[in-house]
């Protein structure tokens, strides 16, 4: 009888040891798991990015390129770098909201704040130095 009880204790000890190893391994595996990279494009039909750089990176650079110098190929994507058309903030906002020629309108996919963020970002980067920031009121006017 005493031997049977020792056998049961040993089985329980082995089982507990194995369970501890599994829990310990699982916890360690979760600790070293790398963070998933951000998707290259904004997911869904409504954009979630909030700041101008993220909006440009996920939405605009697909056509206007990483350096905002545009491209020619299957279509013509104008350069935004050093672009004098961006001098007028209202023009820039109207193009983003309503689209123009081959550029689709983004007014229904972006909030007023997102449009302000991306337009102000493009107007102050890529060799553009237009410091008169567009506002939410400018976007509301373009939506009318």
N, CA, C and O of each residue as an XYZ file, in Angstrom:
576
protein
N       0.825     -1.185      0.000
C       0.000      0.000      0.000
C       0.872      1.252      0.000
O       0.588      2.217     -0.709
N       1.936      1.227      0.802
C       2.812      2.368      0.868
C       3.490      2.628     -0.485
O       3.676      3.785     -0.861
N       3.851      1.601     -1.199
C       4.487      1.738     -2.496
C       3.516      2.359     -3.513
O       3.923      3.177     -4.338
N       2.252      1.975     -3.454
C       1.251      2.534     -4.360
C       1.096      4.018     -4.114
O       0.938      4.792     -5.058
N       1.139      4.420     -2.869
C       0.987      5.834     -2.557
C       2.192      6.630     -3.035
O       2.044      7.763     -3.492
N       3.394      6.043     -2.932
C       4.579      6.704     -3.468
C       4.471      6.865     -4.980
O       4.833      7.912     -5.517
N       3.990      5.866     -5.656
C       3.834      5.918     -7.101
C       2.876      7.026     -7.513
O       3.127      7.741     -8.483
N       1.780      7.166     -6.775
C       0.805      8.218     -7.089
C       1.413      9.585     -6.855
O       1.186     10.506     -7.640
N       2.185      9.731     -5.784
C       2.844     11.008     -5.496
C       3.846     11.366     -6.567
O       3.972     12.527     -6.957
N       4.565     10.351     -7.046
C       5.555     10.595     -8.093
C       4.878     11.019     -9.391
O       5.356     11.904    -10.101
N       3.756     10.369     -9.684
C       3.011     10.737    -10.895
C       2.520     12.172    -10.799
O       2.615     12.926    -11.768
N       1.995     12.557     -9.643
C       1.512     13.923     -9.446
C       2.670     14.911     -9.573
O       2.516     15.965    -10.190
N       3.827     14.581     -8.998
C       4.989     15.464     -9.068
C       5.456     15.638    -10.509
O       5.784     16.748    -10.928
N       5.487     14.550    -11.262
C       5.894     14.628    -12.664
C       4.891     15.452    -13.460
O       5.278     16.269    -14.296
N       3.616     15.241    -13.206
C       2.575     15.983    -13.920
C       2.666     17.479    -13.613
O       2.543     18.314    -14.509
N       2.880     17.803    -12.343
C       2.992     19.218    -11.962
C       4.242     19.848    -12.580
O       4.210     20.993    -13.031
N       5.334     19.093    -12.596
C       6.567     19.584    -13.198
C       6.375     19.848    -14.695
O       6.831     20.866    -15.216
N       5.701     18.928    -15.375
C       5.438     19.095    -16.805
C       4.542     20.302    -17.054
O       4.771     21.071    -17.987
N       3.518     20.466    -16.212
C       2.613     21.605    -16.363
C       3.353     22.915    -16.148
O       3.123     23.884    -16.870
N       4.244     22.951    -15.157
C       5.027     24.148    -14.896
C       5.906     24.478    -16.100
O       6.029     25.644    -16.476
N       6.512     23.469    -16.700
C       7.359     23.688    -17.876
C       6.552     24.267    -19.035
O       7.015     25.185    -19.712
N       5.373     23.750    -19.263
C       4.526     24.240    -20.355
C       4.135     25.692    -20.100
O       4.213     26.530    -20.998
N       3.709     25.987    -18.857
C       3.318     27.361    -18.522
C       4.514     28.291    -18.655
O       4.392     29.384    -19.206
N       5.659     27.870    -18.158
C       6.865     28.680    -18.234
C       7.278     28.920    -19.682
O       7.628     30.044    -20.041
N       7.243     27.888    -20.517
C       7.600     28.008    -21.928
C       6.639     28.942    -22.648
O       7.065     29.784    -23.439
N       5.345     28.799    -22.379
C       4.331     29.637    -23.023
C       4.530     31.096    -22.647
O       4.458     31.978    -23.502
N       4.783     31.350    -21.364
C       4.998     32.731    -20.917
C       6.240     33.312    -21.579
O       6.232     34.465    -22.011
N       7.298     32.530    -21.660
C       8.536     33.004    -22.285
C       8.331     33.258    -23.775
O       8.834     34.245    -24.311
N       7.602     32.382    -24.440
C       7.342     32.556    -25.867
C       6.569     33.845    -26.119
O       6.813     34.527    -27.115
N       5.645     34.182    -25.232
C       4.880     35.412    -25.399
C       5.756     36.639    -25.161
O       5.548     37.678    -25.787
N       6.734     36.527    -24.262
C       7.602     37.649    -23.965
C       8.481     38.033    -25.151
O       8.711     39.219    -25.388
N       8.972     37.056    -25.893
C       9.919     37.342    -26.963
C       9.270     37.464    -28.327
O       9.961     37.685    -29.321
N       7.969     37.327    -28.391
C       7.273     37.440    -29.660
C       7.409     38.865    -30.178
O       7.035     39.802    -29.473
N       7.931     39.062    -31.385
C       8.107     40.422    -31.909
C       6.763     41.079    -32.212
O       5.782     40.415    -32.547
N       6.752     42.402    -32.083
C       5.547     43.168    -32.400
C       5.282     43.059    -33.897
O       6.203     43.157    -34.708
N       4.042     42.860    -34.250
C       3.676     42.800    -35.670
C       3.935     44.157    -36.304
O       3.609     45.184    -35.708
N       4.515     44.186    -37.499
C       4.770     45.478    -38.149
C       3.463     46.153    -38.530
O       2.449     45.501    -38.778
N       3.516     47.484    -38.570
C       2.342     48.234    -39.011
C       2.066     47.898    -40.468
O       3.002     47.699    -41.243
N       0.800     47.831    -40.849
C       0.501     47.540    -42.256
C       0.978     48.691    -43.138
O       0.961     49.846    -42.711
N       1.406     48.387    -44.368
C       1.918     49.446    -45.241
C       0.840     50.404    -45.722
O       1.137     51.549    -46.063
N      -0.388     49.955    -45.754
C      -1.490     50.801    -46.191
C      -2.526     50.876    -45.084
O      -2.628     49.971    -44.256
N      -3.283     51.945    -45.070
C      -4.334     52.090    -44.082
C      -5.375     51.009    -44.295
O      -5.827     50.804    -45.422
N      -5.769     50.308    -43.226
C      -6.760     49.249    -43.383
C      -8.172     49.823    -43.523
O      -8.492     50.846    -42.918
N      -8.999     49.174    -44.305
C     -10.398     49.561    -44.405
C     -10.651     50.739    -45.320
O      -9.744     51.229    -45.991
N     -11.898     51.187    -45.340
C     -12.287     52.269    -46.234
C     -12.323     53.620    -45.534
O     -12.513     54.646    -46.188
N     -12.144     53.639    -44.220
C     -12.046     54.884    -43.470
C     -10.677     54.856    -42.812
O     -10.352     53.906    -42.100
N      -9.882     55.871    -43.037
C      -8.509     55.873    -42.556
C      -8.453     56.094    -41.054
O      -9.237     56.868    -40.505
N      -7.534     55.419    -40.395
C      -7.423     55.491    -38.942
C      -6.240     56.334    -38.481
O      -6.179     56.711    -37.311
N      -5.307     56.636    -39.364
C      -4.131     57.405    -38.989
C      -4.542     58.815    -38.573
O      -5.509     59.374    -39.092
N      -3.797     59.373    -37.638
C      -4.152     60.703    -37.121
C      -3.162     61.795    -37.510
O      -3.567     62.936    -37.734
N      -1.880     61.470    -37.594
C      -0.919     62.535    -37.872
C      -0.585     62.586    -39.364
O      -0.736     61.603    -40.090
N      -0.133     63.747    -39.791
C       0.110     63.994    -41.207
C       1.124     63.062    -41.836
O       0.935     62.611    -42.966
N       2.194     62.770    -41.122
C       3.218     61.890    -41.680
C       2.671     60.485    -41.906
O       2.918     59.889    -42.954
N       1.937     59.950    -40.943
C       1.353     58.608    -41.097
C       0.332     58.591    -42.230
O       0.276     57.631    -42.999
N      -0.463     59.630    -42.338
C      -1.446     59.699    -43.424
C      -0.741     59.742    -44.780
O      -1.140     59.037    -45.707
N       0.293     60.557    -44.900
C       1.036     60.616    -46.160
C       1.644     59.253    -46.478
O       1.538     58.767    -47.604
N       2.277     58.643    -45.487
C       2.964     57.368    -45.693
C       2.001     56.268    -46.122
O       2.311     55.499    -47.032
N       0.854     56.183    -45.491
C      -0.070     55.090    -45.756
C      -0.998     55.342    -46.926
O      -1.525     54.391    -47.503
N      -1.213     56.594    -47.293
C      -2.214     56.894    -48.315
C      -1.599     57.562    -49.547
O      -1.805     57.101    -50.670
N      -0.863     58.618    -49.347
C      -0.405     59.451    -50.464
C       0.822     58.914    -51.187
O       0.912     59.002    -52.411
N       1.769     58.357    -50.434
C       3.028     57.985    -51.071
C       2.888     56.835    -52.051
O       3.796     56.611    -52.852
N       1.800     56.107    -52.022
C       1.584     55.049    -53.004
C       1.573     55.589    -54.428
O       1.994     54.898    -55.355
N       1.102     56.800    -54.607
C       1.089     57.432    -55.930
C       2.160     58.511    -56.059
O       2.838     58.603    -57.082
N       2.306     59.322    -55.020
C       3.208     60.465    -55.087
C       4.646     60.097    -54.708
O       5.532     60.950    -54.758
N       4.884     58.855    -54.335
C       6.189     58.281    -54.006
C       6.691     58.743    -52.631
O       6.212     59.728    -52.070
N       7.662     58.004    -52.119
C       8.208     58.242    -50.777
C       8.756     59.659    -50.638
O       8.582     60.292    -49.597
N       9.413     60.154    -51.672
C      10.011     61.491    -51.622
C       9.057     62.580    -52.116
O       9.448     63.742    -52.231
N       7.820     62.211    -52.404
C       6.772     63.132    -52.873
C       7.094     63.759    -54.225
O       6.531     64.800    -54.566
N       7.978     63.155    -54.992
C       8.357     63.701    -56.300
C       7.474     63.194    -57.436
O       7.715     63.520    -58.598
N       6.456     62.401    -57.113
C       5.526     61.942    -58.128
C       6.115     60.863    -59.009
O       7.222     60.382    -58.770
N       5.364     60.486    -60.032
C       5.801     59.425    -60.937
C       5.022     59.514    -62.235
O       3.949     60.115    -62.298
N       5.582     58.904    -63.265
C       4.901     58.765    -64.542
C       5.055     57.324    -64.964
O       6.144     56.754    -64.886
N       3.966     56.740    -65.410
C       3.964     55.337    -65.829
C       2.583     55.016    -66.338
O       2.171     55.511    -67.387
N       1.867     54.195    -65.607
C       0.490     53.875    -65.974
C      -0.399     55.104    -65.861
O      -1.485     55.157    -66.439
N       0.067     56.070    -65.125
C      -0.620     57.346    -64.965
C       0.412     58.399    -64.627
O       1.601     58.100    -64.517
N      -0.036     59.619    -64.463
C       0.871     60.685    -64.055
C       0.460     61.142    -62.670
O      -0.682     61.541    -62.441
N       1.404     61.077    -61.757
C       1.173     61.457    -60.365
C       2.072     62.656    -60.088
O       3.293     62.513    -60.018
N       1.484     63.828    -59.931
C       2.298     65.034    -59.826
C       3.184     65.054    -58.590
O       2.875     64.459    -57.557
N       4.293     65.759    -58.738
C       5.199     65.961    -57.616
C       4.545     66.900    -56.611
O       3.962     67.918    -56.982
N       4.649     66.549    -55.349
C       4.219     67.449    -54.284
C       5.416     68.179    -53.691
O       5.259     69.141    -52.939
N       6.615     67.715    -54.034
C       7.849     68.313    -53.527
C       8.103     69.639    -54.229
O       8.158     69.701    -55.457
N       8.258     70.696    -53.442
C       8.527     72.012    -54.016
C       7.434     72.487    -54.950
O       7.714     73.204    -55.911
N       6.209     72.107    -54.691
C       5.091     72.395    -55.589
C       4.456     73.746    -55.233
O       3.899     73.904    -54.147
N       4.540     74.706    -56.140
C       3.990     76.043    -55.881
C       2.466     76.058    -55.822
O       1.884     76.995    -55.276
N       1.807     75.033    -56.376
C       0.346     74.960    -56.265
C      -0.097     74.797    -54.811
O      -1.225     75.143    -54.461
N       0.787     74.272    -53.970
C       0.439     74.063    -52.561
C       0.505     75.347    -51.746
O       0.161     75.357    -50.564
N       0.950     76.432    -52.379
C       1.048     77.721    -51.685
C      -0.311     78.132    -51.132
O      -0.395     78.684    -50.035
N      -1.354     77.870    -51.872
C      -2.708     78.206    -51.434
C      -3.288     77.017    -50.674
O      -3.588     75.975    -51.257
N      -3.438     77.192    -49.380
C      -3.944     76.106    -48.544
C      -5.316     75.633    -48.974
O      -5.596     74.435    -48.935
N      -6.183     76.560    -49.386
C      -7.536     76.189    -49.798
C      -7.511     75.270    -51.014
O      -8.328     74.355    -51.118
N      -6.582     75.507    -51.927
C      -6.442     74.639    -53.104
C      -6.069     73.220    -52.667
O      -6.667     72.243    -53.117
N      -5.091     73.127    -51.802
C      -4.627     71.822    -51.320
C      -5.754     71.051    -50.641
O      -5.939     69.859    -50.886
N      -6.492     71.731    -49.800
C      -7.614     71.098    -49.097
C      -8.674     70.653    -50.094
O      -9.179     69.534    -49.994
N      -9.017     71.499    -51.048
C     -10.049     71.157    -52.030
C      -9.656     69.924    -52.843
O     -10.512     69.092    -53.144
N      -8.381     69.792    -53.200
C      -7.938     68.635    -53.974
C      -8.060     67.358    -53.138
O      -8.511     66.332    -53.646
N      -7.669     67.410    -51.874
C      -7.763     66.220    -51.021
C      -9.230     65.848    -50.787
O      -9.590     64.673    -50.858
N     -10.061     66.826    -50.514
C     -11.482     66.560    -50.234
C     -12.220     66.079    -51.476
O     -12.938     65.081    -51.418
N     -12.054     66.774    -52.597
C     -12.870     66.524    -53.789
C     -12.180     65.745    -54.897
O     -12.834     65.294    -55.838
N     -10.862     65.583    -54.796
C     -10.119     64.925    -55.863
C      -9.889     65.886    -57.018
O     -10.423     66.995    -57.043
N      -9.079     65.438    -57.975
C      -8.830     66.256    -59.166
C      -8.210     65.364    -60.231
O      -7.253     64.636    -59.964
N      -8.753     65.423    -61.425
C      -8.316     64.559    -62.531
C      -8.222     63.113    -62.059
O      -9.242     62.523    -61.704
N      -7.032     62.525    -62.045
C      -6.891     61.121    -61.665
C      -6.864     60.856    -60.171
O      -6.926     59.702    -59.747
N      -6.773     61.904    -59.367
C      -6.737     61.698    -57.919
C      -8.152     61.549    -57.388
O      -9.006     62.399    -57.641
N      -8.404     60.471    -56.653
C      -9.752     60.278    -56.112
C     -10.027     61.233    -54.955
O      -9.092     61.707    -54.310
N     -11.289     61.516    -54.689
C     -11.627     62.340    -53.524
C     -11.444     61.523    -52.240
O     -11.828     60.355    -52.181
N     -10.864     62.136    -51.232
C     -10.680     61.459    -49.945
C     -11.570     62.055    -48.859
O     -11.440     61.698    -47.688
N     -12.468     62.954    -49.235
C     -13.328     63.613    -48.261
C     -14.199     62.668    -47.453
O     -14.477     62.942    -46.286
N     -14.633     61.566    -48.040
C     -15.503     60.647    -47.300
C     -14.707     59.638    -46.472
O     -15.272     58.980    -45.598
N     -13.422     59.507    -46.728
C     -12.597     58.557    -45.987
C     -11.795     59.204    -44.868
O     -11.246     58.513    -44.010
N     -11.728     60.529    -44.877
C     -10.902     61.247    -43.900
C     -11.737     62.274    -43.145
O     -12.623     62.922    -43.702
N     -11.424     62.399    -41.861
C     -12.089     63.420    -41.041
C     -11.478     64.784    -41.351
O     -10.444     64.879    -42.013
N     -12.123     65.825    -40.868
C     -11.589     67.173    -41.041
C     -10.187     67.273    -40.447
O      -9.289     67.850    -41.060
N     -10.002     66.711    -39.254
C      -8.695     66.767    -38.597
C      -7.631     66.020    -39.391
O      -6.488     66.473    -39.459
N      -7.979     64.896    -39.986
C      -7.013     64.146    -40.791
C      -6.603     64.941    -42.033
O      -5.428     64.963    -42.399
N      -7.562     65.583    -42.673
C      -7.249     66.381    -43.864
C      -6.342     67.545    -43.487
O      -5.378     67.835    -44.196
N      -6.642     68.211    -42.381
C      -5.781     69.292    -41.894
C      -4.371     68.760    -41.659
O      -3.394     69.388    -42.067
N      -4.261     67.610    -41.006
C      -2.948     67.051    -40.664
C      -2.129     66.725    -41.903
O      -0.956     67.088    -41.975
N      -2.722     66.048    -42.879
C      -1.938     65.640    -44.049
C      -1.615     66.832    -44.949
O      -0.515     66.905    -45.497
N      -2.535     67.749    -45.106
C      -2.261     68.930    -45.940
C      -1.166     69.777    -45.297
O      -0.246     70.215    -45.987
N      -1.248     70.012    -44.007
C      -0.212     70.801    -43.338
C       1.139     70.080    -43.379
O       2.182     70.723    -43.502
N       1.124     68.772    -43.277
C       2.372     68.002    -43.371
C       3.024     68.187    -44.742
O       4.212     68.498    -44.831
N       2.251     67.995    -45.801
C       2.809     68.106    -47.153
C       3.262     69.539    -47.432
O       4.273     69.748    -48.102
N       2.528     70.518    -46.928
C       2.874     71.923    -47.185
C       4.103     72.390    -46.399
O       4.627     73.472    -46.664
N       4.568     71.588    -45.434
C       5.747     71.975    -44.649
C       6.902     70.980    -44.787
O       7.902     71.100    -44.078
N       6.781     70.015    -45.675
C       7.833     69.022    -45.901
C       8.120     68.916    -47.403
O       7.435     69.529    -48.222
N       9.130     68.138    -47.745
C       9.483     67.863    -49.151
C       9.887     69.136    -49.891
O       9.617     69.276    -51.083
N      10.528     70.054    -49.191
C      10.961     71.305    -49.825
C       9.890     72.376    -49.838
O      10.135     73.480    -50.325
N       8.721     72.085    -49.321
C       7.647     73.080    -49.219
C       7.802     73.804    -47.880
O       8.049     73.172    -46.853
N       7.659     75.120    -47.897
C       7.824     75.913    -46.669
C       6.626     76.848    -46.464
O       6.794     78.023    -46.137
N       5.439     76.320    -46.656
C       4.219     77.124    -46.497
C       3.758     76.992    -45.053
O       3.203     75.965    -44.664
N       3.985     78.024    -44.268
C       3.749     77.937    -42.821
C       2.369     78.419    -42.388
O       2.023     78.301    -41.212
N       1.575     78.960    -43.309
C       0.219     79.368    -42.954
C      -0.666     78.109    -42.925
O      -1.169     77.662    -43.956
N      -0.836     77.570    -41.754
C      -1.523     76.279    -41.590
C      -2.991     76.359    -42.006
O      -3.679     77.347    -41.747
N      -3.447     75.291    -42.658
C      -4.882     75.184    -42.945
C      -5.583     74.752    -41.662
O      -4.963     74.196    -40.755
N      -6.873     75.015    -41.605
C      -7.652     74.747    -40.393
C      -8.862     73.872    -40.719
O      -9.182     73.624    -41.882
N      -9.510     73.421    -39.675
C     -10.736     72.647    -39.834
C     -11.793     73.478    -40.554
O     -12.583     72.934    -41.326
N     -11.817     74.783    -40.314
C     -12.776     75.656    -41.014
C     -12.522     75.640    -42.521
O     -13.467     75.670    -43.309
N     -11.252     75.592    -42.923
C     -10.928     75.498    -44.356
C     -11.488     74.210    -44.953
O     -11.995     74.206    -46.075
N     -11.393     73.126    -44.201
C     -11.899     71.841    -44.687
C     -13.420     71.880    -44.768
O     -14.001     71.401    -45.742
N     -14.058     72.436    -43.770
C     -15.527     72.541    -43.804
C     -15.992     73.343    -45.016
O     -16.987     72.994    -45.651
N     -15.274     74.413    -45.334
C     -15.627     75.228    -46.503
C     -15.482     74.419    -47.784
O     -16.298     74.560    -48.695
N     -14.473     73.586    -47.871
C     -14.251     72.770    -49.084
C     -15.301     71.673    -49.211
O     -15.572     71.211    -50.319
N     -15.885     71.257    -48.124
C     -16.906     70.198    -48.150
C     -18.258     70.709    -48.625
O     -19.106     69.900    -49.001
N     -18.495     72.013    -48.622
C     -19.806     72.561    -49.015
C     -20.058     72.443    -50.478
O     -21.113     72.857    -50.959
